[in-house]
Amino acid sequence: MFATERVRLRPPTPDDAPNLFRLKNDPELHLITDGEPFLPRHVGQLRAFLERQVIEPPDGQSPVLLLAETVADGTFLGRGVLWGINTFNGYGHLGIALVPEARGQGYGTEVIQLLCRYGFRNRNLRRLELETLASNTAMRRTAEACGFTHEGTQREREYDGDGFADFVLYGLLRRDWKP
């Protein structure tokens, strides 16, 4: 669907449920990628969700979940998502989650770049936003490497497992995007 030399994004299929389950059922990853309480799930619940997506495709406002894999051999890397899409005002939010063995190798930067391409070129958005815990230095470096500007910090906004932590917002305008 969308690819660099190393990374491809594609819609997940029901057969991807076990790989996506690795991310969804990781309580520590959940603390930095989701603002909701962690609820353990069964892989069958994720498979049923993916099966519904095949039958009932999402509308233009629904989150767009894309699986990230290597181009070379299809090794599962993680997922990227465009969510909070507001077509009237022309913005959306980006998020990623990578499996531990894929972190620190530049894959996150490539996934964010591909999501930006999708959001700006294929969804005609004028602004993309990315939020993360202030302590998530890897995501902050990735955002900055992709051209995002730090636009603010909200103090003690998100629970991080130990207490309430600062939350940072990054933004990228289409006119500042360098494909």
DAVEN-V351197 format. One record per residue. N is the residue number from 0. RES is the residue in three letters. PSI is psi in radians with two decimals (999 if undefined). OMEGA is omega in radians with two decimals (none if undefined). Layout:
# DAVEN-V351197
n=N res=RES psi=PSI omega=OMEGA
n=N res=RES psi=PSI omega=OMEGA
This chain:
# DAVEN-V351197
n=0 res=MET psi=-1.20 omega=3.05
n=1 res=PHE psi=2.40 omega=-3.07
n=2 res=ALA psi=2.65 omega=2.88
n=3 res=THR psi=-2.92 omega=3.08
n=4 res=GLU psi=-0.47 omega=-3.06
n=5 res=ARG psi=-0.47 omega=-2.96
n=6 res=VAL psi=2.45 omega=3.06
n=7 res=ARG psi=2.45 omega=2.99
n=8 res=LEU psi=2.40 omega=3.10
n=9 res=ARG psi=2.75 omega=3.07
n=10 res=PRO psi=2.48 omega=3.10
n=11 res=PRO psi=2.70 omega=3.03
n=12 res=THR psi=2.91 omega=3.09
n=13 res=PRO psi=-0.51 omega=3.13
n=14 res=ASP psi=-0.24 omega=3.10
n=15 res=ASP psi=-0.04 omega=-3.08
n=16 res=ALA psi=-0.79 omega=-3.13
n=17 res=PRO psi=-0.68 omega=3.12
n=18 res=ASN psi=-0.81 omega=3.12
n=19 res=LEU psi=-0.53 omega=3.10
n=20 res=PHE psi=-0.62 omega=3.10
n=21 res=ARG psi=-0.69 omega=3.13
n=22 res=LEU psi=-0.81 omega=-3.03
n=23 res=LYS psi=-0.48 omega=-3.06
n=24 res=ASN psi=0.31 omega=3.10
n=25 res=ASP psi=1.83 omega=-3.05
n=26 res=PRO psi=-0.57 omega=3.14
n=27 res=GLU psi=-0.74 omega=3.08
n=28 res=LEU psi=-0.67 omega=3.13
n=29 res=HIS psi=-0.65 omega=-3.12
n=30 res=LEU psi=-0.51 omega=-3.11
n=31 res=ILE psi=-0.07 omega=-3.11
n=32 res=THR psi=-0.08 omega=-3.05
n=33 res=ASP psi=2.40 omega=-3.13
n=34 res=GLY psi=0.12 omega=-3.13
n=35 res=GLU psi=2.81 omega=3.08
n=36 res=PRO psi=2.57 omega=3.09
n=37 res=PHE psi=2.21 omega=3.06
n=38 res=LEU psi=2.01 omega=3.12
n=39 res=PRO psi=2.42 omega=-3.12
n=40 res=ARG psi=2.88 omega=3.05
n=41 res=HIS psi=2.55 omega=3.14
n=42 res=VAL psi=-0.52 omega=3.11
n=43 res=GLY psi=-0.56 omega=3.10
n=44 res=GLN psi=-0.69 omega=3.11
n=45 res=LEU psi=-0.71 omega=3.10
n=46 res=ARG psi=-0.74 omega=3.12
n=47 res=ALA psi=-0.70 omega=3.08
n=48 res=PHE psi=-0.80 omega=-3.13
n=49 res=LEU psi=-0.61 omega=3.09
n=50 res=GLU psi=-0.69 omega=3.09
n=51 res=ARG psi=-0.61 omega=3.14
n=52 res=GLN psi=-0.55 omega=3.11
n=53 res=VAL psi=-0.74 omega=-3.09
n=54 res=ILE psi=-0.76 omega=-3.09
n=55 res=GLU psi=1.48 omega=-3.11
n=56 res=PRO psi=2.59 omega=-3.11
n=57 res=PRO psi=2.74 omega=3.08
n=58 res=ASP psi=-3.08 omega=-3.07
n=59 res=GLY psi=-0.23 omega=3.14
n=60 res=GLN psi=-0.26 omega=-3.07
n=61 res=SER psi=2.67 omega=3.05
n=62 res=PRO psi=2.54 omega=3.11
n=63 res=VAL psi=1.92 omega=-3.14
n=64 res=LEU psi=2.22 omega=3.11
n=65 res=LEU psi=2.37 omega=3.11
n=66 res=LEU psi=2.41 omega=3.10
n=67 res=ALA psi=2.28 omega=3.13
n=68 res=GLU psi=2.85 omega=3.09
n=69 res=THR psi=2.54 omega=3.08
n=70 res=VAL psi=-0.69 omega=-3.04
n=71 res=ALA psi=-0.84 omega=-3.04
n=72 res=ASP psi=0.17 omega=3.09
n=73 res=GLY psi=0.32 omega=3.11
n=74 res=THR psi=2.28 omega=3.14
n=75 res=PHE psi=2.23 omega=3.12
n=76 res=LEU psi=-0.61 omega=-3.08
n=77 res=GLY psi=-2.59 omega=-3.12
n=78 res=ARG psi=2.72 omega=3.00
n=79 res=GLY psi=2.64 omega=-3.12
n=80 res=VAL psi=2.43 omega=2.95
n=81 res=LEU psi=2.05 omega=-3.03
n=82 res=TRP psi=3.02 omega=3.13
n=83 res=GLY psi=0.67 omega=-3.06
n=84 res=ILE psi=2.20 omega=3.09
n=85 res=ASN psi=1.70 omega=-3.06
n=86 res=THR psi=-0.53 omega=-3.14
n=87 res=PHE psi=-0.80 omega=-3.14
n=88 res=ASN psi=-0.12 omega=3.02
n=89 res=GLY psi=0.74 omega=3.08
n=90 res=TYR psi=2.86 omega=3.08
n=91 res=GLY psi=2.99 omega=-3.12
n=92 res=HIS psi=2.58 omega=3.11
n=93 res=LEU psi=2.59 omega=3.04
n=94 res=GLY psi=2.65 omega=3.08
n=95 res=ILE psi=2.75 omega=2.97
n=96 res=ALA psi=2.21 omega=-3.14
n=97 res=LEU psi=2.60 omega=3.04
n=98 res=VAL psi=2.67 omega=-3.07
n=99 res=PRO psi=-0.71 omega=-3.08
n=100 res=GLU psi=-0.19 omega=3.13
n=101 res=ALA psi=-0.16 omega=-3.07
n=102 res=ARG psi=2.62 omega=3.07
n=103 res=GLY psi=0.26 omega=-3.11
n=104 res=GLN psi=0.18 omega=3.12
n=105 res=GLY psi=-0.01 omega=3.14
n=106 res=TYR psi=-0.67 omega=-3.13
n=107 res=GLY psi=-0.72 omega=3.11
n=108 res=THR psi=-0.76 omega=-3.14
n=109 res=GLU psi=-0.67 omega=3.11
n=110 res=VAL psi=-0.78 omega=3.12
n=111 res=ILE psi=-0.74 omega=3.12
n=112 res=GLN psi=-0.72 omega=3.11
n=113 res=LEU psi=-0.67 omega=3.08
n=114 res=LEU psi=-0.66 omega=3.08
n=115 res=CYS psi=-0.79 omega=3.11
n=116 res=ARG psi=-0.81 omega=3.12
n=117 res=TYR psi=-0.83 omega=-3.09
n=118 res=GLY psi=-0.76 omega=-3.10
n=119 res=PHE psi=-0.85 omega=-3.04
n=120 res=ARG psi=-0.75 omega=-3.01
n=121 res=ASN psi=-0.37 omega=3.10
n=122 res=ARG psi=-0.08 omega=3.10
n=123 res=ASN psi=0.68 omega=3.07
n=124 res=LEU psi=2.69 omega=3.14
n=125 res=ARG psi=-0.21 omega=-3.09
n=126 res=ARG psi=2.41 omega=3.03
n=127 res=LEU psi=2.48 omega=-3.14
n=128 res=GLU psi=2.64 omega=3.14
n=129 res=LEU psi=2.22 omega=3.12
n=130 res=GLU psi=2.57 omega=3.10
n=131 res=THR psi=2.90 omega=3.02
n=132 res=LEU psi=2.51 omega=3.14
n=133 res=ALA psi=-0.49 omega=-3.13
n=134 res=SER psi=-0.13 omega=-3.12
n=135 res=ASN psi=1.34 omega=-3.05
n=136 res=THR psi=-0.57 omega=3.13
n=137 res=ALA psi=-0.79 omega=-3.14
n=138 res=MET psi=-0.63 omega=3.13
n=139 res=ARG psi=-0.75 omega=3.09
n=140 res=ARG psi=-0.71 omega=3.12
n=141 res=THR psi=-0.80 omega=3.13
n=142 res=ALA psi=-0.83 omega=-3.11
n=143 res=GLU psi=-0.65 omega=3.11
n=144 res=ALA psi=-0.46 omega=3.14
n=145 res=CYS psi=0.11 omega=3.07
n=146 res=GLY psi=0.05 omega=3.12
n=147 res=PHE psi=2.58 omega=3.11
n=148 res=THR psi=2.33 omega=3.05
n=149 res=HIS psi=2.09 omega=-3.05
n=150 res=GLU psi=-0.16 omega=3.11
n=151 res=GLY psi=2.89 omega=3.11
n=152 res=THR psi=2.28 omega=3.04
n=153 res=GLN psi=2.10 omega=-3.07
n=154 res=ARG psi=2.38 omega=3.06
n=155 res=GLU psi=0.84 omega=-3.08
n=156 res=ARG psi=-0.68 omega=-3.00
n=157 res=GLU psi=2.47 omega=3.07
n=158 res=TYR psi=2.28 omega=-3.09
n=159 res=ASP psi=0.23 omega=-3.13
n=160 res=GLY psi=-0.40 omega=-3.14
n=161 res=ASP psi=-0.27 omega=-3.09
n=162 res=GLY psi=-2.85 omega=3.14
n=163 res=PHE psi=2.28 omega=-3.01
n=164 res=ALA psi=2.77 omega=3.07
n=165 res=ASP psi=2.63 omega=-3.07
n=166 res=PHE psi=2.30 omega=-3.10
n=167 res=VAL psi=2.58 omega=3.14
n=168 res=LEU psi=2.31 omega=3.05
n=169 res=TYR psi=2.55 omega=3.10
n=170 res=GLY psi=2.63 omega=3.07
n=171 res=LEU psi=2.15 omega=3.08
n=172 res=LEU psi=2.59 omega=-3.14
n=173 res=ARG psi=-0.72 omega=-3.10
n=174 res=ARG psi=-0.36 omega=3.12
n=175 res=ASP psi=-0.11 omega=-3.08
n=176 res=TRP psi=2.34 omega=3.08
n=177 res=LYS psi=1.73 omega=-3.08
n=178 res=PRO psi=999 omega=none
